[in-house]
Amino acid sequence: MTELAAEGGVNGIALAVFIFFFAAVTAMGFLAARWRRAETESLDEWGLGGRSFGTWVTWFLLGGDLYTAYTFVAVPAAIYAAGAAGFFAVPYTILVYPLIFTFLPRLWSVSHKHGYVTTSDFVRGRFGSKGLSLAVAVTGILATMPYIALQLVGIQAVLDVMGVGGGPDTNWFIKDLPLLIAFAVLAAYTYSSGLRAPALIAFVKDGLIYLVIAVAIIYIPIKLGGFDSIFQAANDKFSAANEAAGKPVAGLAPGHTGQWTYATLALGSALALFMYPHSITATLSSKSRDVIRRNTTILPLYSLMLGLLALLGFMAIAAGVKVENGQLAIPQLFENMFPDWFTGVAFAAIGIGALVPAAIMSIAAANLFTRNIYKDFLKPDATPEQETKVSKLVSLLVKVGALAFVLTMDKTVAINFQLLGGIWILQTMPALVGGLFTRWFHRWALLAGWAVGMVYGTVAAYGVASPTQKHFGGSSKEIPGIGEIGYIGLTAFVLNVVVTVALTFVLRAMKAPDGIDETSPGDYTADVGDPGVVEELPPATAGAPGGH
């Protein structure tokens, strides 16, 4: 129960516990290389864990993938700063599971049948368009990079509160050395073990997070006088902020003017979540379509956890936590309220909660580059071994880029670019989800719709200012024709769909040349054991080009 970090000292006990858990998961990361390892090297093995994970491994992997250190830090930080508006993350994670129940099993089946490793593989095979496949791949890589950077921001927030790295006048190398060490360890075991490392570590990560939240939701309210006192303190703070601003800027419930923003942000985020490459990578690692279906029914347990986690933002207000950077609010709350040893456990949960998704994200981005840029355009005859080697190297480069982003740019810039990434990745939905259910959309129309959505979303986000940013200051803006403030990504998505549908009518009428579809209707419901579907894809199939 110290505030040593605030006084410039190091919380030694918390740091020792943190290092213990970090060392344990590091050992697990390297040992994972021997877990279910096949003799041959391919992206199926390194990048998808041999497509062999069952229900529980997949559940922990997807949970570790989607509920990140950034979630642990940023969701309650949003509640801390703006009140109930930050709860949008809870309904969007509830909305997402019925959505993915409709299309993820189909994606798994067709990907397993044809050896697709990425969403771009599927798009290329379905529409016979390397150009459209490239657009989806580049979008995925761009959207993933700032997401990885934010995981490193999460680790840095914990290190700052523990007092590791010295004060503001410390040499930059000494100050950032702990983050560099964490990065090096992450890079090493990801390179060695591939997707098996985060799959194994996810058990520890999620166990720690559930433990910390269970303790926090009981222990902290007892120390603060109960939830009545917590909500009263939050209401007093927001009322004072609204009075000072002369308008409603925060509250225990979203104001009327913020309802469109809240609803469109929740819906748009739900649509975008499983467009991210790391979500798909974890999904395709499953051993059967039934594993996917079962996971969509039990993953909502994480939404319950998220709702409880969000309440920590109100607790930070009631505990009198004062931080200039809102991302430090929850780590500082733990530092102030918990015994030192359990503070270390909580910080380990956040730190490990950054390692798991960062590993999966770097693997997913590397797979996109290898399969849909390197193999499609640079070396079409690449062997599975060459693909794996390139993907390993690119996964390192992706993490180096994210690290450089964190060390050289303001943290608010990283957050704003992650918001922009959500706007971008949503524009791949018509090609991916639309393609899973119909071949009617024309490939050129999909490419044009994607371009319109990307341009509109980027330009609109560029024009949003905030108190700290002149550009890219948020992800909400006035919706054209409606006049309400809404999520830019959803507006761009609607424009994308309108352009795609209109141009498809025109191109179909003009009999514009269509690409060759290499899939068949039965591919979308195929499962392991069906004719033509094998559990272990032979190297020739796993590396075969999907386009024409």
C-alpha positions, 0 to 999 in steps of 0.5 A: 500500500505504498506510493513509492513510484509517485515519490520517485522510488521503486516498489521492490516487492511488487517488482519482485513478484512482477519479475517472477511471473514474467520469468515464468511465462518467458520459460513457458514461451520457449518451452512451447516450441516443443508442444505438439510440434511437427517435424516439418516447418510451415506457416500452418505449424509456426503461424497457426499452431498446426491448426490443432487447438481444441475448445479450451486452448482456443478460448484462452487464446482468443480471450488473450487475443481480444482482451489485452493490456490496453483493454485492462488499462484503457477501458477503466481509464475511459470511465475514469475520464468520461464516465459511462460513455466508456462502457461502450466496450461492454455492449460491443463485446456482447454484440460481436459474438452472435455476429461471429457465430454466423460467419466464423465457422464458414471461414474456418471451413473454407480456410481449412479446405484450401489451406488459407492462412490469412483473410487475404488468402480467402479473398484472393481465392474467392474473387480471383483478385490479387489486387483486392487481396493486397488491399486487405493485407495492407489494411490489416498490417497498417491496422495491427501496427499501432495495436501492437504499440499499445500493448507496449504502452500498457507494459510501460504504464506498469513500469512507470507506476512501479518506479522502474526506469528512473525519473524524468531526468534519467538517460533515455536508454536507462529509462527505456531499458526495462521495456527493451528487455521485455520486447527482446524476450517477447521477440525471441520466444515468438520467433522460436515458438510461433503461435504456440507460445501465446497459446500456452501463456494465455492460460496464465494471463487470463487466470491472473486477470480473473484473479485480480478482477475478482479480488479488486471488485470485492476488496477495493469497495470494502476499503472505499466504503461500498459502491454507494460511496464510489458512485457518489464520488464519481457523480460529484466529480462529473457534476463539477466537470460539467459545471466548469465546462458549462456543458455535459462532458461526462456523467454516470449515464450517457447524455442525450447528445452522446447516445448516437456516438455511444451506439455507433461506436459500439456497433462499429467496434463489434463489426470491426473486432473480428476483421483484425488479422490477430482475431482470425489467426487465433480462429484458424488455429482451431482444430474443427468448426465445432470448436469455433461454434462452442467458443462463440457461446462461452466467450461472452464470459469475458464480457462479464469480466470486462463489465467488472473491469470497467468499474475500476474507473469509478473506484479510481475516482473514489480513491482519489487517484490523480494522474495527468495521463489517464492510462496510469489511473488503474495501475496507480489505483492498484499501487495505492490500494493493494498490499505490495505483493498483490500489486505485483500480481496485478501488474504481472496480469497487465504485463502478461496481458500485453505479451500474449496479444502482441505476439499474436498480432505480430504473427498475424501481420507477418503471415499477411506479408508473407502470404499476400505480398512476398509469395503473391508478388515477390516469390510465387514459388516460395517453399513452405520452409521459405515462407516460415523463415520470412514470416519469422523475420517479418514478425521481428520487424513488426515488433521493432516498428511498434517499439520505435513507435512507442519510444519516439512518439507521444502516447496519445498519438499511438492511441489515436492511430489505433482508433484510426486502425479500427476505422480502416479494418472495418472497410475489409468487411464487405470483401471478407464477410460478404464473400463468405455468403455470396459471390455476387459482389464484383471484385472491382466494386469491392476494391472501389468501395474499400478505397472510398471507405479508407479515404473518407475514414482517414480524411474525416479522422484527420479533421477531428481535433482534441484538447491535445491533438490538432489532427486524429484527435478522436474517432467520432464526427457528424454523420452526413445527412443526419447531423448527429455525432457518430463513429467515423468507421461506421459512416465510412463502412456505410459509404463503402457498402453503397459504392460496392453495391452500386458499382456491382450493378453497373459492372454486372450490367457491363459484363465486366470480367469476373475473377475465378472462384476457386471455392465451391458451396460445400467448402463453407460447411466442410469439417475435419473428416469430410471428404477432401478435408484432412487434419494435416495439410500436406506442404504442397497444399499449405503453400499453394497459391490461392488466386488465378 
